[in-house]
């Protein structure tokens, strides 16, 4: 009797199963205006909590720099945002510095995709850097009017991650960033 059970159990062909990930519930976002900023407005998801940062240094006060986070607590992700006023002569150097910061991520990535936004009638010009591969910041973006205002954002997750495991959340937040860019307006 014992011999028969060994022969039956050993005859089954076993193959390893692929690694699975938990199901992530992604509710349909409702977009609302981001309020409280004197120079711009845009739409953000109702899944976002806005966290103001109070780290005002003399340098930041001089540049009228404002920092805040768009926090996705449910997904342990944050978009670090920085906004400041510029002089027209500073635009090129600030723009290049932000490009260098985005392309610095490419050292650990497979590539980078740039998505440009341009609405000249509203003086809104933007660029989203979608960085492929496992990087610290998979999405970065900038928006400017190219003369007076500059806005920068970078997405970070609070933990190390495998890009395959966060793919649905990354696509979800990427959509939110695109909505934010499409709705961006300078207050005049």
C-alpha positions in Angstrom: 0.0 0.0 0.0 2.8 2.4 0.9 4.7 1.6 -2.4 1.6 2.5 -4.5 1.3 5.9 -3.0 5.0 6.7 -3.7 4.7 5.7 -7.3 1.6 7.9 -7.8 3.1 10.9 -6.1 6.4 10.7 -8.0 4.8 10.4 -11.4 3.3 13.9 -11.4 5.4 16.5 -13.3 6.1 19.5 -11.2 6.9 22.9 -12.6 7.6 26.0 -10.6 4.9 28.6 -10.6 5.7 32.2 -11.5 6.0 34.7 -8.7 2.7 36.4 -8.0 1.9 39.9 -6.7 -0.9 41.1 -4.6 -3.9 42.6 -6.2 -3.9 46.4 -6.0 -7.3 48.1 -5.8 -7.1 51.3 -7.9 -10.3 53.4 -7.5 -11.4 55.7 -10.3 -9.9 59.1 -9.4 -12.0 62.3 -9.2 -10.0 65.4 -10.2 -10.2 68.6 -8.3 -8.3 71.9 -8.3 -5.1 72.2 -6.3 -5.8 75.3 -4.3 -3.6 77.5 -2.1 -0.9 78.6 -4.5 -0.8 82.2 -5.7 0.7 81.7 -9.2 -0.7 78.5 -10.6 -3.6 76.0 -10.5 -4.0 72.5 -11.8 -6.1 69.4 -11.2 -5.0 66.6 -8.9 -6.6 63.3 -7.9 -8.8 63.0 -4.9 -6.4 60.2 -3.8 -3.7 62.8 -3.2 -3.0 64.4 0.1 -1.1 67.7 -0.2 1.7 68.0 2.4 3.3 71.4 2.8 7.0 71.5 3.7 8.3 74.0 6.2 12.0 74.0 5.4 12.5 77.6 4.5 16.1 78.6 4.2 17.4 82.0 3.3 18.2 80.8 -0.2 14.7 79.4 -0.8 13.1 82.6 0.6 15.3 84.7 -1.8 14.1 82.6 -4.8 10.5 82.5 -3.5 10.8 78.7 -3.6 7.8 76.7 -2.4 8.1 73.0 -1.8 5.3 70.5 -1.2 4.5 66.8 -1.6 1.5 65.2 -3.4 1.3 62.2 -1.2 -0.4 58.9 -2.2 -0.5 57.3 1.3 -2.4 54.2 0.1 0.4 53.4 -2.4 3.4 54.6 -0.4 4.3 57.1 -3.1 5.0 60.8 -3.2 5.5 63.4 -5.9 8.0 65.9 -4.6 7.1 69.3 -6.0 9.1 72.5 -6.1 7.9 75.8 -7.5 9.7 79.1 -7.8 9.9 82.3 -9.8 12.7 82.9 -12.3 14.2 85.6 -14.4 14.0 85.1 -18.2 17.8 84.9 -18.2 17.8 81.9 -15.8 15.4 79.8 -17.8 18.0 78.0 -19.9 20.3 77.1 -17.0 17.4 75.9 -14.8 15.9 73.9 -17.6 19.2 72.2 -18.3 19.8 71.5 -14.6 16.4 69.7 -14.5 17.2 67.8 -17.7 20.5 66.6 -16.1 18.6 65.5 -13.0 16.2 63.4 -15.0 18.9 61.9 -17.2 21.0 61.1 -14.2 18.4 58.4 -13.5 19.2 56.8 -16.9 22.4 55.4 -15.5 20.3 52.7 -13.7 17.5 52.5 -16.3 16.8 51.0 -19.6 15.8 54.3 -21.3 13.8 57.4 -21.1 10.7 58.7 -22.9 10.0 62.4 -23.1 6.4 63.6 -23.5 6.1 67.3 -24.3 3.2 69.6 -23.5 2.8 73.0 -25.2 -0.1 75.4 -24.9 1.3 78.7 -26.1 -2.0 80.5 -25.7 -1.8 79.9 -21.9 2.1 80.1 -21.9 2.3 76.6 -20.5 5.3 74.5 -21.6 6.1 71.2 -20.0 8.0 68.0 -20.3 7.4 64.6 -18.6 10.4 62.2 -18.3 9.1 58.6 -18.1 12.1 56.6 -17.0 12.0 52.8 -17.9 13.6 50.3 -15.6 14.1 50.1 -11.8 15.1 53.7 -10.8 14.7 55.8 -7.8 12.4 58.2 -9.6 10.4 56.6 -12.5 8.7 59.9 -13.5 9.9 63.5 -13.4 8.3 66.5 -15.0 8.7 70.3 -15.4 6.3 73.1 -16.3 7.2 76.7 -17.1 6.0 79.8 -18.8 9.7 80.2 -19.9 10.0 83.7 -18.4 8.7 84.0 -14.8 7.6 80.6 -13.3 9.1 77.2 -13.0 7.5 74.0 -11.5 9.2 70.7 -11.0 7.9 67.3 -9.8 9.5 63.9 -9.2 7.8 60.7 -8.2 9.3 58.5 -5.5 8.1 55.4 -3.8 8.7 55.0 -0.1 10.2 51.5 -0.5 12.5 49.8 -2.9 10.4 48.1 -5.5 10.4 45.8 -8.5 8.9 47.7 -11.5 6.7 44.7 -12.4 5.1 44.7 -8.9 4.2 48.4 -9.0 3.3 48.6 -12.7 -0.5 49.2 -12.1 0.2 51.9 -9.5 2.9 53.6 -11.7 0.4 53.7 -14.6 -2.3 55.1 -12.3 0.0 57.9 -11.0 1.4 58.5 -14.5 -2.2 59.2 -15.6 -2.7 61.6 -12.7 0.5 63.5 -13.7 -0.6 63.8 -17.3 -4.0 65.2 -16.1 -2.1 67.6 -13.9 0.0 68.8 -16.9 -3.0 69.1 -19.2 -4.8 71.2 -16.6 -1.9 73.4 -15.6 -2.6 77.2 -15.7 -0.7 80.2 -14.6 -2.6 82.8 -12.7 -2.0 86.3 -14.1 
